[in-house]
Amino acid sequence: MEKKGFFGALFDFSFRYFVTLRIIPMRIIPILYGLSLALGVIVHLGWLMITLDFSYRMEAPGLGIFAFFILIPLSFLIYAICVRVSFEMVAASFRVEENTRQLVELSKSQSPSSPPPPTHI
């Protein structure tokens, strides 16, 4: 299989060449995962501040307590699980592609010139 450039792989409608492997190498995935979690913490802290401010202005302390102890942590937990599953799926697909490529190369190097005769039992 010949190598294609970035744009050649981008417009390959047979999907034999992967663009994602060129954009996001495997070693970048843990960094992106950490940045995604950090962004989630910042967003959820913002939501917490907005909810606490809203509950203070509406004189409803129960809403602030509910958000602080239940709503925001549960929301962050669901977000973290979804992010983790997404990155695991990407990492798994990278590994499957790498392993498949290695198996194909190995089978090409070990294949005899003619296939073995079929065995009948």
C-alpha positions as CSV (number, residue, x, y, z in Angstrom):
1,M,0.0,0.0,0.0
2,E,1.6,3.3,-1.1
3,K,1.7,6.2,1.3
4,K,-0.5,9.2,0.5
5,G,-0.1,12.8,1.6
6,F,-2.4,14.5,4.1
7,F,-4.8,15.8,1.4
8,G,-4.7,12.6,-0.6
9,A,-5.7,10.7,2.6
10,L,-8.3,13.3,3.4
11,F,-10.1,12.9,0.1
12,D,-9.7,9.1,-0.1
13,F,-13.3,7.8,-0.4
14,S,-12.2,4.2,0.0
15,F,-11.0,5.0,3.6
16,R,-7.8,3.0,3.1
17,Y,-5.7,5.8,4.5
18,F,-6.2,7.4,7.9
19,V,-6.0,11.1,8.5
20,T,-6.6,10.9,12.2
21,L,-3.4,9.0,12.8
22,R,-1.6,11.9,11.2
23,I,-3.4,14.6,13.2
24,I,-3.5,12.9,16.6
25,P,-0.6,10.5,17.3
26,M,-1.1,8.0,20.1
27,R,1.2,9.8,22.5
28,I,-1.0,13.0,22.3
29,I,-4.1,11.2,23.6
30,P,-3.2,11.3,27.3
31,I,-2.5,15.0,27.0
32,L,-5.8,15.7,25.3
33,Y,-7.5,13.6,28.0
34,G,-5.9,15.6,30.8
35,L,-6.9,18.9,29.0
36,S,-10.4,17.7,28.6
37,L,-10.7,16.9,32.3
38,A,-9.2,20.2,33.2
39,L,-11.7,22.0,31.0
40,G,-14.5,20.0,32.6
41,V,-13.4,21.1,36.1
42,I,-13.3,24.7,35.0
43,V,-16.8,24.5,33.4
44,H,-18.3,22.7,36.4
45,L,-16.8,25.2,38.8
46,G,-18.4,28.0,36.7
47,W,-21.7,26.2,36.8
48,L,-21.4,25.8,40.6
49,M,-20.7,29.6,41.0
50,I,-23.6,30.5,38.8
51,T,-25.9,28.1,40.7
52,L,-24.8,29.3,44.1
53,D,-25.2,33.0,43.0
54,F,-28.7,32.1,41.6
55,S,-29.7,30.3,44.9
56,Y,-28.4,33.3,46.9
57,R,-30.4,35.8,44.8
58,M,-33.6,33.7,44.9
59,E,-33.1,33.1,48.6
60,A,-33.3,29.3,48.0
61,P,-30.3,27.8,49.9
62,G,-31.6,24.3,49.3
63,L,-30.8,24.7,45.5
64,G,-27.2,25.7,46.3
65,I,-26.7,22.8,48.7
66,F,-28.3,20.4,46.2
67,A,-26.1,21.7,43.4
68,F,-22.9,21.7,45.5
69,F,-23.3,18.2,46.9
70,I,-25.3,16.3,44.2
71,L,-25.9,18.0,40.9
72,I,-22.4,19.4,40.0
73,P,-20.4,16.3,41.2
74,L,-22.8,13.9,39.4
75,S,-22.6,16.0,36.3
76,F,-18.8,16.0,36.4
77,L,-18.7,12.3,37.0
78,I,-20.9,11.6,33.9
79,Y,-18.8,14.0,31.9
80,A,-15.5,12.3,33.0
81,I,-16.9,8.9,32.1
82,C,-18.0,10.0,28.7
83,V,-14.7,11.7,28.0
84,R,-12.8,8.6,29.1
85,V,-14.9,6.2,27.0
86,S,-14.4,8.5,24.0
87,F,-10.7,8.5,24.4
88,E,-10.5,4.8,25.0
89,M,-12.4,4.2,21.8
90,V,-10.0,6.3,19.9
91,A,-7.0,4.6,21.5
92,A,-8.5,1.2,20.8
93,S,-9.0,2.0,17.2
94,F,-5.4,3.2,16.9
95,R,-4.2,0.0,18.4
96,V,-6.4,-2.2,16.2
97,E,-5.0,-0.4,13.2
98,E,-1.4,-0.8,14.3
99,N,-1.9,-4.5,15.2
100,T,-3.7,-5.3,11.9
101,R,-0.9,-3.6,9.9
102,Q,1.7,-5.7,11.8
103,L,-0.3,-8.9,11.2
104,V,-0.6,-8.1,7.5
105,E,3.1,-7.4,7.2
106,L,4.0,-10.6,9.1
107,S,1.7,-12.7,7.0
108,K,3.2,-11.3,3.8
109,S,6.7,-12.0,4.9
110,Q,5.9,-15.6,6.0
111,S,3.5,-16.6,3.2
112,P,4.8,-19.4,1.0
113,S,4.7,-18.9,-2.8
114,S,1.8,-21.3,-3.1
115,P,-1.0,-21.9,-0.6
116,P,-0.9,-25.2,1.4
117,P,-3.1,-28.0,0.0
118,P,-6.5,-28.3,1.7
119,T,-6.8,-31.0,4.3
120,H,-9.8,-33.2,4.3
121,I,-10.9,-34.9,7.5
